[in-house]
């Protein structure tokens, strides 16, 4: 087994200023409303052939080996 090491680019491509948006941490305690949509967008069925969903987090293979 070989391990390869890659060096980073000598040029830093990040901007000098932090451009992330700042959020008010008191938004919810001040009565702010949750704006995210809580509709589940993931498909709850099993996508793989010969597999059966047995719980929310696990599946069982039922095909031939």
C-alpha positions in Angstrom: 0.0 0.0 0.0 1.4 3.4 -1.0 0.7 6.7 0.6 0.9 9.7 -1.5 1.4 13.2 -0.1 0.3 16.2 -2.2 1.7 19.6 -1.4 -0.7 22.6 -1.2 -0.6 25.4 -3.6 1.8 28.2 -2.6 -0.9 30.7 -3.5 -3.6 31.4 -1.0 -6.8 32.0 -2.9 -8.9 33.1 0.0 -9.9 36.8 0.2 -8.3 38.9 2.9 -11.7 39.9 4.3 -14.1 37.4 6.0 -17.1 37.5 3.6 -19.4 35.2 5.7 -22.7 36.6 6.7 -23.0 37.4 10.5 -26.2 36.3 12.3 -27.7 37.8 15.4 -27.6 35.2 18.1 -30.5 36.7 19.9 -32.9 36.3 16.9 -34.9 33.4 18.4 -34.9 34.6 22.0 -36.2 37.9 20.7 -39.2 36.1 19.2 -37.9 35.5 15.7 -39.6 32.8 13.6 -38.0 29.7 12.1 -37.9 30.3 8.3 -36.7 26.9 7.1 -39.1 24.5 5.4 -39.4 21.2 7.3 -40.7 19.2 4.4 -38.7 16.0 4.1 -37.2 15.9 0.6 -35.3 12.6 0.8 -36.9 9.5 -0.7 -37.7 7.2 2.2 -37.7 4.0 0.0 -34.7 1.8 -0.7 -32.9 2.8 -4.0 -30.7 -0.3 -4.3 -31.8 -3.4 -6.0 -32.3 -6.5 -3.8 -32.2 -4.5 -0.6 -35.2 -4.0 1.8 -35.5 -1.2 4.3 -35.9 -2.6 7.9 -35.7 0.7 9.8 -35.0 4.4 9.3 -31.3 3.8 9.3 -30.7 0.3 8.0 -31.4 -2.1 5.1 -31.0 -5.8 4.6 -29.7 -7.5 1.4 -32.1 -10.2 0.2 -30.5 -11.0 -3.2 -28.4 -14.0 -4.2 -24.8 -14.1 -3.3 
